[in-house]
Amino acid sequence: MLNRGLVPVNKSIRGLLVAAGIGAMTTLGACQSDADIDINALSFESEPADELYNQGLANLRSGKLQEASRKFEALDKQHPYSEYARKAMVNNSFANYRMGRYSTAINSARRYISLYPNSEDTAYAYYLIGLSYYKQIPRVTRDQRTARRSIAAFSEIIQRFPESEYVPDSEEKIRFARDQLAGKEMQVGRYYQERKEYAAAVNRFRVVVESYPNTRQIEEALARLVEVYYTMGLAQDAQAAAAVLGHNYPDSQWYADSYKLLQSGGLEPRENRGSWITRAGARLIGAES
């Protein structure tokens, strides 16, 4: 379908409407000033819902995203709560997502969910929210608030709509977002370690081991725990961390370095059943299997 743009009101009709407005103001006389009359409110411009919707879809398919958004917004205003308006709302969220207007896309999708919590497109609305946050995930050195919010939206799909076609991609993107969160913890932990604030460093590395065991950060987190505990003189904890690392990643360079560090002090990896690291290691085996 050709892009007709926003269809204007016929000029002759607009002239009659304006003239009618002037006549009304004359009749009212001193009761109302020109400033009290909204000329735009006197004009009436409406198109059939199906035409607006089809025009919006045509613009969407041809990549004219801004024009598509305008059509969907007009449909929502002119024919609210109609079936076409329902579909237009979620399509408008998609158009804004594609334009990089993530906040607008999120707000539109949330409004859709609040109005139609059990519709056939609700999972898609959650998916658009998740994608909009996902696209805003910054480098690991920055605040990871959007990563958490993307996880929340994608998790809604998995929990509420387990048969949805969006589940596989949602799971993949959750894995990436969780890796970002773990990476942030590692970045802060390394900062504390460099400043010799060892207790604070341990807390950060522990979060990675306990909360993000199936991320790419786990090997380094365990190795850093070996380093920090060894430096603190907590030999049994250092040995336990090395044992978990070696059991799960025997060919890892991180394990080779940890083993060498322990050997320099006459120690070797050793399981310690009273240590939180050993207990976390048992869960780690399940997470990686």
Backbone hydrogen bonds in HBPLUS format (Angstrom, degrees):
<---DONOR---> <-ACCEPTOR-->    atom                        ^
c    i                          cat <-CA-CA->   ^        H-A-AA   ^      H-
h    n   atom  resd res      DA  || num        DHA   H-A  angle D-A-AA Bond
n    s   type  num  typ     dist DA aas  dist angle  dist       angle   num
A0013-ILE N   A0010-ASN O   3.04 MM   3  5.27 115.3  2.47 102.0 117.6     1
A0014-ARG N   A0010-ASN O   2.86 MM   4  6.18 160.0  1.90 158.0 164.6     2
A0015-GLY N   A0011-LYS O   2.91 MM   4  6.17 151.1  1.99 147.2 154.9     3
A0016-LEU N   A0012-SER O   3.07 MM   4  6.38 153.3  2.14 145.0 151.3     4
A0017-LEU N   A0013-ILE O   2.94 MM   4  6.22 156.8  1.99 151.5 158.3     5
A0018-VAL N   A0014-ARG O   2.91 MM   4  6.15 159.2  1.96 150.3 155.4     6
A0019-ALA N   A0015-GLY O   2.91 MM   4  6.08 159.5  1.95 145.5 151.7     7
A0020-ALA N   A0016-LEU O   2.83 MM   4  6.01 154.8  1.89 145.1 152.5     8
A0021-GLY N   A0017-LEU O   2.95 MM   4  6.19 146.5  2.06 140.2 149.6     9
A0022-ILE N   A0018-VAL O   2.93 MM   4  6.32 151.8  2.01 149.7 156.8    10
A0023-GLY N   A0019-ALA O   2.90 MM   4  6.21 160.1  1.94 152.0 157.3    11
A0024-ALA N   A0020-ALA O   2.98 MM   4  6.21 151.6  2.06 143.4 151.0    12
A0025-MET N   A0021-GLY O   3.05 MM   4  6.35 148.6  2.15 143.9 152.1    13
A0026-THR N   A0022-ILE O   2.96 MM   4  6.28 152.1  2.04 149.9 157.4    14
A0027-THR N   A0023-GLY O   3.08 MM   4  6.34 157.3  2.13 148.2 153.5    15
A0028-LEU N   A0024-ALA O   3.09 MM   4  6.31 153.1  2.16 143.3 150.4    16
A0029-GLY N   A0025-MET O   3.06 MM   4  6.28 138.8  2.24 141.2 151.7    17
A0029-GLY N   A0026-THR O   3.19 MM   3  5.14 127.7  2.48  92.6 106.1    18
A0031-CYS N   A0028-LEU O   3.19 MM   3  5.62 156.0  2.26 133.4 131.0    19
A0036-ASP N   A0033-SER O   2.94 MM   3  5.36 148.3  2.04 110.2 119.6    20
A0037-ILE N   A0034-ASP O   3.19 MM   3  5.56 160.3  2.23 110.4 116.3    21
A0041-ALA N   A0038-ASP O   3.02 MM   3  5.29 126.3  2.32 101.0 114.7    22
A0042-LEU N   A0039-ILE O   2.98 MM   3  5.23 138.6  2.16 102.5 114.5    23
A0043-SER N   A0040-ASN O   3.20 MM   3  5.34 141.3  2.36  98.3 108.7    24
A0052-LEU N   A0048-PRO O   3.12 MM   4  6.44 167.4  2.13 160.4 163.2    25
A0053-TYR N   A0049-ALA O   2.96 MM   4  6.13 160.9  1.99 150.3 156.1    26
A0054-ASN N   A0050-ASP O   2.94 MM   4  6.06 163.9  1.97 145.5 149.8    27
A0055-GLN N   A0051-GLU O   2.89 MM   4  6.02 156.0  1.95 150.3 157.2    28
A0056-GLY N   A0052-LEU O   2.91 MM   4  6.10 155.1  1.97 145.0 152.1    29
A0057-LEU N   A0053-TYR O   2.92 MM   4  6.23 159.6  1.96 151.9 157.1    30
A0058-ALA N   A0054-ASN O   2.91 MM   4  6.07 159.2  1.95 145.3 151.1    31
A0059-ASN N   A0055-GLN O   2.98 MM   4  6.21 160.3  2.02 149.4 154.2    32
A0060-LEU N   A0056-GLY O   2.90 MM   4  6.09 150.8  1.98 145.3 154.4    33
A0061-ARG N   A0057-LEU O   2.87 MM   4  6.11 161.8  1.90 154.9 158.6    34
A0062-SER N   A0058-ALA O   3.07 MM   4  6.22 142.8  2.21 140.7 150.5    35
A0064-LYS N   A0059-ASN O   2.76 MM   5  4.84 136.3  1.95 157.3 155.5    36
A0063-GLY N   A0060-LEU O   3.21 MM   3  5.24 160.3  2.25 102.6 108.0    37
A0068-ALA N   A0064-LYS O   2.94 MM   4  6.17 153.2  2.02 149.1 157.9    38
A0069-SER N   A0065-LEU O   2.87 MM   4  6.10 158.5  1.92 149.4 154.7    39
A0070-ARG N   A0066-GLN O   3.04 MM   4  6.33 152.1  2.12 143.1 150.4    40
A0071-LYS N   A0067-GLU O   3.06 MM   4  6.36 155.7  2.12 147.9 153.7    41
A0072-PHE N   A0068-ALA O   2.99 MM   4  6.29 162.8  2.02 155.0 159.5    42
A0073-GLU N   A0069-SER O   2.88 MM   4  6.07 156.7  1.94 150.0 156.6    43
A0074-ALA N   A0070-ARG O   2.90 MM   4  6.08 157.5  1.95 146.9 153.1    44
A0075-LEU N   A0071-LYS O   2.93 MM   4  6.16 153.8  2.00 146.8 154.1    45
A0076-ASP N   A0072-PHE O   3.01 MM   4  6.25 153.2  2.09 143.0 149.9    46
A0077-LYS N   A0073-GLU O   3.02 MM   4  6.31 148.9  2.12 145.9 154.0    47
A0078-GLN N   A0074-ALA O   2.85 MM   4  5.97 164.7  1.87 154.6 158.8    48
A0079-HIS N   A0075-LEU O   2.87 MM   4  5.56 155.4  1.93 143.6 149.9    49
A0082-SER N   A0079-HIS O   3.32 MM   3  5.88 152.5  2.40 134.7 133.4    50
A0086-ARG N   A0082-SER O   2.97 MM   4  6.30 150.2  2.06 147.6 155.7    51
A0087-LYS N   A0083-GLU O   3.12 MM   4  6.44 162.0  2.16 147.3 150.8    52
A0088-ALA N   A0084-TYR O   2.79 MM   4  5.96 153.0  1.86 146.1 155.1    53
A0089-MET N   A0085-ALA O   2.99 MM   4  6.10 145.4  2.11 144.7 151.7    54
A0091-ASN N   A0087-LYS O   3.10 MM   4  6.30 157.8  2.15 149.5 156.4    55
A0092-ASN N   A0088-ALA O   2.77 MM   4  5.86 145.0  1.89 145.4 154.7    56
A0093-SER N   A0089-MET O   3.14 MM   4  6.41 144.8  2.27 136.5 145.5    57
A0094-PHE N   A0090-VAL O   3.13 MM   4  6.46 152.3  2.21 141.1 147.8    58
A0095-ALA N   A0091-ASN O   2.92 MM   4  6.22 157.6  1.97 146.3 152.3    59
A0096-ASN N   A0092-ASN O   2.98 MM   4  6.19 162.1  2.02 149.0 153.0    60
A0097-TYR N   A0093-SER O   2.93 MM   4  6.14 149.8  2.03 143.7 152.9    61
A0098-ARG N   A0094-PHE O   2.92 MM   4  6.21 159.1  1.96 153.8 158.6    62
A0099-MET N   A0095-ALA O   3.07 MM   4  6.32 137.1  2.26 138.6 150.3    63
A0101-ARG N   A0096-ASN O   2.81 MM   5  5.00 146.7  1.92 163.2 156.8    64
A0100-GLY N   A0097-TYR O   3.03 MM   3  5.14 157.3  2.08 104.6 111.6    65
A0105-ALA N   A0101-ARG O   2.95 MM   4  6.19 159.7  1.99 154.5 161.1    66
A0106-ILE N   A0102-TYR O   2.86 MM   4  6.04 160.1  1.90 151.2 156.1    67
A0107-ASN N   A0103-SER O   2.95 MM   4  6.15 164.2  1.97 149.0 153.3    68
A0108-SER N   A0104-THR O   2.97 MM   4  6.10 160.9  2.01 149.9 155.0    69
A0109-ALA N   A0105-ALA O   2.98 MM   4  6.15 160.5  2.02 147.5 153.0    70
A0110-ARG N   A0106-ILE O   2.86 MM   4  6.04 158.1  1.90 152.0 158.5    71
A0111-ARG N   A0107-ASN O   2.96 MM   4  6.12 154.1  2.02 144.0 151.1    72
A0112-TYR N   A0108-SER O   3.00 MM   4  6.26 153.6  2.07 143.6 151.0    73
A0113-ILE N   A0109-ALA O   2.98 MM   4  6.28 159.0  2.02 149.3 154.1    74
A0114-SER N   A0110-ARG O   2.94 MM   4  6.20 155.0  2.00 148.5 155.1    75
A0115-LEU N   A0111-ARG O   3.04 MM   4  6.26 146.5  2.16 146.3 154.8    76
A0116-TYR N   A0112-TYR O   2.73 MM   4  5.78 157.9  1.77 157.1 164.2    77
A0119-SER N   A0116-TYR O   3.41 MM   3  5.49 168.9  2.43 115.5 113.1    78
A0122-THR N   A0119-SER O   3.31 MM   3  5.38 170.8  2.32 107.5 109.6    79
A0125-ALA N   A0121-ASP O   2.98 MM   4  6.32 147.2  2.09 146.9 156.3    80
A0126-TYR N   A0122-THR O   3.03 MM   4  6.41 158.8  2.07 153.6 158.0    81
A0127-TYR N   A0123-ALA O   2.91 MM   4  6.16 151.0  2.00 142.7 151.7    82
A0128-LEU N   A0124-TYR O   2.89 MM   4  6.20 150.1  1.98 148.8 155.7    83
A0129-ILE N   A0125-ALA O   3.07 MM   4  6.39 151.9  2.15 145.9 153.4    84
A0130-GLY N   A0126-TYR O   2.87 MM   4  6.18 165.0  1.89 154.3 158.2    85
A0131-LEU N   A0127-TYR O   2.85 MM   4  6.09 161.2  1.88 150.4 155.5    86
A0132-SER N   A0128-LEU O   2.92 MM   4  6.00 155.8  1.98 142.6 149.3    87
A0133-TYR N   A0129-ILE O   3.06 MM   4  6.37 157.5  2.11 153.8 158.7    88
A0134-TYR N   A0130-GLY O   2.81 MM   4  5.93 158.5  1.85 148.5 155.9    89
A0135-LYS N   A0131-LEU O   2.88 MM   4  6.03 156.8  1.93 152.6 156.1    90
A0136-GLN N   A0133-TYR O   2.93 MM   3  5.21 145.3  2.05 105.8 116.8    91
A0137-ILE N   A0134-TYR O   3.16 MM   3  5.38 168.7  2.17 110.8 113.7    92
A0142-ARG N   A0139-ARG O   2.92 MM   3  5.66 165.9  1.94 124.3 129.1    93
A0147-ALA N   A0144-GLN O   3.12 MM   3  5.22 125.8  2.43  97.8 111.8    94
A0148-ARG N   A0144-GLN O   3.26 MM   4  6.69 155.5  2.32 151.5 156.9    95
A0149-ARG N   A0145-ARG O   3.06 MM   4  6.39 156.6  2.12 148.9 155.7    96
A0150-SER N   A0146-THR O   2.89 MM   4  6.03 150.2  1.98 143.5 151.2    97
A0151-ILE N   A0147-ALA O   3.06 MM   4  6.27 158.4  2.11 147.2 152.7    98
A0152-ALA N   A0148-ARG O   3.03 MM   4  6.32 154.2  2.10 145.1 151.9    99
A0153-ALA N   A0149-ARG O   3.12 MM   4  6.37 159.1  2.16 146.4 150.6   100
A0154-PHE N   A0150-SER O   2.96 MM   4  6.16 172.7  1.96 158.4 160.4   101
A0155-SER N   A0151-ILE O   2.84 MM   4  5.85 150.4  1.92 146.2 155.0   102
A0156-GLU N   A0152-ALA O   3.18 MM   4  6.39 141.1  2.34 138.2 146.9   103
A0156-GLU N   A0153-ALA O   3.21 MM   3  5.26 127.2  2.50  95.9 108.8   104
A0158-ILE N   A0154-PHE O   3.22 MM   4  6.61 161.5  2.26 149.3 153.2   105
A0159-GLN N   A0155-SER O   2.92 MM   4  6.06 161.2  1.95 153.4 158.2   106
A0160-ARG N   A0156-GLU O   2.82 MM   4  5.69 164.1  1.85 147.6 153.1   107
A0161-PHE N   A0157-ILE O   2.73 MM   4  5.07 147.3  1.84 134.6 144.4   108
A0164-SER N   A0161-PHE O   2.91 MM   3  5.34 164.9  1.93 122.6 126.0   109
A0167-VAL N   A0164-SER O   3.27 MM   3  5.64 170.0  2.28 112.0 114.7   110
A0170-SER N   A0166-TYR O   3.00 MM   4  6.04 150.3  2.09 146.3 155.7   111
A0171-GLU N   A0167-VAL O   2.88 MM   4  6.09 157.0  1.93 160.1 165.2   112
A0172-GLU N   A0168-PRO O   3.11 MM   4  6.39 156.8  2.17 145.3 151.3   113
A0173-LYS N   A0169-ASP O   2.97 MM   4  6.17 160.6  2.01 149.8 154.6   114
A0174-ILE N   A0170-SER O   2.91 MM   4  6.08 145.7  2.02 144.7 154.4   115
A0175-ARG N   A0171-GLU O   3.09 MM   4  6.35 153.9  2.16 144.9 151.0   116
A0176-PHE N   A0172-GLU O   3.21 MM   4  6.60 153.9  2.29 143.8 150.1   117
A0177-ALA N   A0173-LYS O   2.94 MM   4  6.14 164.5  1.97 147.9 152.2   118
A0178-ARG N   A0174-ILE O   2.82 MM   4  5.97 160.2  1.86 154.5 159.5   119
A0179-ASP N   A0175-ARG O   3.02 MM   4  6.18 149.5  2.11 140.5 149.0   120
A0180-GLN N   A0176-PHE O   2.99 MM   4  6.35 143.5  2.12 144.4 154.7   121
A0181-LEU N   A0177-ALA O   3.04 MM   4  6.42 152.9  2.12 145.8 152.6   122
A0182-ALA N   A0178-ARG O   2.88 MM   4  6.17 159.5  1.92 150.8 156.4   123
A0183-GLY N   A0179-ASP O   2.80 MM   4  5.94 151.6  1.88 140.9 149.6   124
A0184-LYS N   A0180-GLN O   2.91 MM   4  6.17 144.7  2.04 144.3 153.4   125
A0185-GLU N   A0181-LEU O   3.13 MM   4  6.47 156.2  2.19 145.2 150.7   126
A0186-MET N   A0182-ALA O   2.95 MM   4  6.28 154.6  2.02 149.2 156.6   127
A0187-GLN N   A0183-GLY O   2.92 MM   4  6.13 153.7  1.99 144.0 151.1   128
A0188-VAL N   A0184-LYS O   3.07 MM   4  6.35 160.4  2.11 151.8 155.9   129
A0189-GLY N   A0185-GLU O   2.85 MM   4  6.01 157.6  1.90 147.0 154.4   130
A0190-ARG N   A0186-MET O   2.84 MM   4  6.03 162.6  1.88 154.1 157.3   131
A0191-TYR N   A0187-GLN O   3.17 MM   4  6.33 148.4  2.28 136.3 144.9   132
A0192-TYR N   A0188-VAL O   3.03 MM   4  6.42 158.8  2.08 152.9 157.1   133
A0193-GLN N   A0189-GLY O   2.91 MM   4  6.15 156.3  1.97 148.9 156.4   134
A0194-GLU N   A0190-ARG O   2.91 MM   4  6.10 158.4  1.96 149.2 153.8   135
A0195-ARG N   A0191-TYR O   3.15 MM   4  6.41 142.8  2.29 140.6 150.6   136
A0195-ARG N   A0192-TYR O   3.14 MM   3  5.04 122.4  2.49  91.7 106.4   137
A0197-GLU N   A0192-TYR O   2.86 MM   5  5.02 161.1  1.89 155.8 151.6   138
A0196-LYS N   A0193-GLN O   3.02 MM   3  4.93 157.3  2.07 102.9 108.8   139
A0201-ALA N   A0197-GLU O   3.09 MM   4  6.35 151.8  2.17 147.1 155.9   140
A0202-VAL N   A0198-TYR O   2.87 MM   4  6.11 161.8  1.90 154.9 158.6   141
A0203-ASN N   A0199-ALA O   3.15 MM   4  6.42 157.0  2.21 145.3 150.8   142
A0204-ARG N   A0200-ALA O   3.28 MM   4  6.59 152.7  2.36 144.7 150.6   143
A0205-PHE N   A0201-ALA O   3.03 MM   4  6.34 167.9  2.05 160.2 162.9   144
A0206-ARG N   A0202-VAL O   2.82 MM   4  5.90 150.4  1.90 151.1 160.0   145
A0207-VAL N   A0203-ASN O   3.17 MM   4  6.38 147.7  2.28 138.4 145.5   146
A0208-VAL N   A0204-ARG O   3.39 MM   4  6.78 152.8  2.47 144.5 150.5   147
A0209-VAL N   A0205-PHE O   3.16 MM   4  6.50 160.4  2.20 148.1 152.6   148
A0210-GLU N   A0206-ARG O   2.90 MM   4  6.06 166.1  1.92 159.3 162.6   149
A0211-SER N   A0207-VAL O   2.75 MM   4  5.47 157.3  1.80 145.6 153.0   150
A0212-TYR N   A0208-VAL O   2.91 MM   4  4.86 143.9  2.05 121.9 131.7   151
A0218-ILE N   A0215-THR O   3.48 MM   3  5.99 174.7  2.48 114.9 116.4   152
A0221-ALA N   A0217-GLN O   3.01 MM   4  6.16 159.7  2.05 155.4 162.0   153
A0222-LEU N   A0218-ILE O   3.06 MM   4  6.29 162.4  2.09 154.2 156.6   154
A0223-ALA N   A0219-GLU O   3.04 MM   4  6.31 160.2  2.08 149.3 155.3   155
A0224-ARG N   A0220-GLU O   2.75 MM   4  5.96 156.9  1.80 156.2 162.4   156
A0225-LEU N   A0221-ALA O   3.05 MM   4  6.27 147.0  2.16 141.5 150.4   157
A0226-VAL N   A0222-LEU O   3.05 MM   4  6.42 148.6  2.15 144.3 152.5   158
A0227-GLU N   A0223-ALA O   3.06 MM   4  6.42 159.5  2.10 148.3 153.0   159
A0228-VAL N   A0224-ARG O   2.86 MM   4  6.09 170.7  1.87 155.9 157.8   160
A0229-TYR N   A0225-LEU O   2.90 MM   4  5.84 166.3  1.91 148.1 152.5   161
A0230-TYR N   A0226-VAL O   2.97 MM   4  5.91 155.8  2.03 142.9 150.5   162
A0231-THR N   A0227-GLU O   2.95 MM   4  6.13 157.2  2.00 147.0 153.3   163
A0232-MET N   A0228-VAL O   2.89 MM   4  6.13 147.9  2.00 148.7 158.1   164
A0234-LEU N   A0229-TYR O   2.83 MM   5  5.00 150.2  1.92 158.9 154.0   165
A0233-GLY N   A0230-TYR O   3.11 MM   3  5.12 152.0  2.19  99.5 108.2   166
A0238-ALA N   A0234-LEU O   3.08 MM   4  6.34 158.2  2.13 152.9 159.8   167
A0239-GLN N   A0235-ALA O   2.85 MM   4  6.08 158.7  1.89 155.2 161.0   168
A0240-ALA N   A0236-GLN O   2.92 MM   4  6.11 152.5  2.00 142.0 149.8   169
A0241-ALA N   A0237-ASP O   2.96 MM   4  6.18 160.0  2.00 149.7 154.1   170
A0242-ALA N   A0238-ALA O   3.07 MM   4  6.28 158.4  2.12 145.8 151.7   171
A0243-ALA N   A0239-GLN O   2.88 MM   4  6.11 149.0  1.98 144.9 153.8   172
A0270-ARG N   A0239-GLN O   3.14 MM  31  5.02 160.7  2.18 100.9 106.8   173
A0244-VAL N   A0240-ALA O   3.05 MM   4  6.34 159.2  2.09 151.5 155.5   174
A0245-LEU N   A0241-ALA O   3.01 MM   4  6.20 159.9  2.05 146.2 152.3   175
A0246-GLY N   A0242-ALA O   2.82 MM   4  5.99 164.2  1.84 151.1 155.3   176
A0247-HIS N   A0243-ALA O   2.92 MM   4  5.99 151.0  2.00 144.4 152.3   177
A0248-ASN N   A0244-VAL O   3.16 MM   4  6.26 155.8  2.22 146.7 151.6   178
A0249-TYR N   A0245-LEU O   2.76 MM   4  5.65 154.3  1.83 151.6 159.9   179
A0252-SER N   A0249-TYR O   3.07 MM   3  5.32 166.3  2.09 116.8 119.8   180
A0255-TYR N   A0252-SER O   3.14 MM   3  5.18 122.6  2.49  93.0 106.4   181
A0256-ALA N   A0252-SER O   3.09 MM   4  6.47 156.5  2.14 144.3 150.7   182
A0257-ASP N   A0253-GLN O   2.94 MM   4  6.16 159.2  1.98 150.7 155.3   183
A0258-SER N   A0254-TRP O   2.99 MM   4  6.17 153.1  2.07 140.8 148.6   184
A0259-TYR N   A0255-TYR O   2.81 MM   4  5.99 163.7  1.84 156.1 160.1   185
A0260-LYS N   A0256-ALA O   3.07 MM   4  6.22 156.7  2.12 141.6 148.0   186
A0261-LEU N   A0257-ASP O   3.02 MM   4  6.24 151.8  2.10 143.2 150.7   187
A0262-LEU N   A0258-SER O   3.05 MM   4  6.37 162.8  2.08 153.6 156.9   188
A0263-GLN N   A0259-TYR O   2.96 MM   4  6.19 162.3  1.99 150.8 156.1   189
A0264-SER N   A0260-LYS O   3.07 MM   4  6.28 140.8  2.23 141.8 151.3   190
A0265-GLY N   A0262-LEU O   2.95 MM   3  5.43 149.3  2.05 110.7 120.0   191
A0267-LEU N   A0262-LEU O   2.86 MM   5  4.82 162.1  1.89 137.0 133.4   192
A0266-GLY N   A0263-GLN O   2.98 MM   3  4.81 166.3  2.00 106.9 108.7   193
A0275-SER N   A0272-ASN O   2.92 MM   3  5.49 166.4  1.94 122.7 126.4   194
A0279-ARG N   A0275-SER O   3.37 MM   4  6.77 161.7  2.41 147.6 152.1   195
A0280-ALA N   A0276-TRP O   2.86 MM   4  6.06 158.1  1.91 148.2 154.7   196
A0281-GLY N   A0277-ILE O   2.80 MM   4  5.97 141.4  1.95 139.7 151.3   197
A0282-ALA N   A0278-THR O   3.16 MM   4  6.52 141.2  2.32 143.2 151.3   198
A0284-LEU N   A0280-ALA O   2.88 MM   4  6.12 144.0  2.01 144.1 155.6   199
A0285-ILE N   A0281-GLY O   3.13 MM   4  6.41 145.9  2.25 145.5 151.4   200
A0287-ALA N   A0283-ARG O   2.98 MM   4  6.29 149.1  2.07 146.6 156.0   201
A0288-GLU N   A0284-LEU O   2.98 MM   4  6.16 146.5  2.10 149.2 156.9   202
A0289-SER N   A0285-ILE O   3.14 MM   4  6.17 129.0  2.42 138.5 150.5   203
